[in-house]
């Protein structure tokens, strides 16, 4: 191909028009991507997470939606001193800076107390051990009631006048009464005296007679 003909093609307005158009398109795409990334990631826009403890879940959702932040209930807890459906725990915590479009996960207060299984204490533990296990779980215990049986042995657990079974689910706020044995006749008497064998008693008597002489 003649060099002059090849160079003359670069003088074509059509060729330079296409080159300039391609250049403009590339620049426009670059600027568009930059704006899209900035909008998608909310570059430079940080929000300080407020303290949502005690705030109702619905109120928190409305409040944070105004900042472009989502609030999602991920768990439930129970605090009888707090209002139902209020927030007990939040992640991220208060004071953390997050970007718009992010999510705050919260634990909300259950409207009813949780239920807990009665442990294996019926006809299996002493009164003291049963009391320790139940109070550790969070139950409130009333004064134990005495029934026929071995002293201080747990023969049952009552919720009011209703007998409970091992593994039964009971509200943690339900007061419980242990049914314990009152003991058998003679359990109160403690024999601190040692039985002395007859042979040993005779030897003691002989020793006393010798001492007198």
Number of C-alpha atoms within 10 A of each C-alpha: 5 7 7 8 9 10 10 10 12 11 10 10 10 11 12 13 11 11 12 12 12 12 12 12 12 12 12 12 12 12 11 12 12 12 13 12 11 13 12 11 13 14 12 9 12 13 17 12 19 15 14 19 18 17 16 17 23 12 12 22 17 13 15 18 14 9 13 13 20 18 20 16 16 12 13 17 18 18 16 13 7 14 16 17 20 25 25 22 20 21 14 15 17 13 11 12 14 16 18 21 13 13 16 19 17 24 21 27 25 20 16 13 16 15 13 16 14 19 15 13 22 21 13 13 15 18 20 11 13 20 19 10 15 17 11 10 13 11 19 15 15 13 9 18 15 17 17 13 15 15 17 19 26 27 21 20 24 18 15 12 8 9 13 17 16 13 11 11 14 18 13 17 15 15 14 22 20 25 24 24 21 16 16 11 7 7 10 9 7 7 7 6 6 6 7 9 9 9 9 10 11 12 11 12 12 12 11 11 9 9 8 7 5
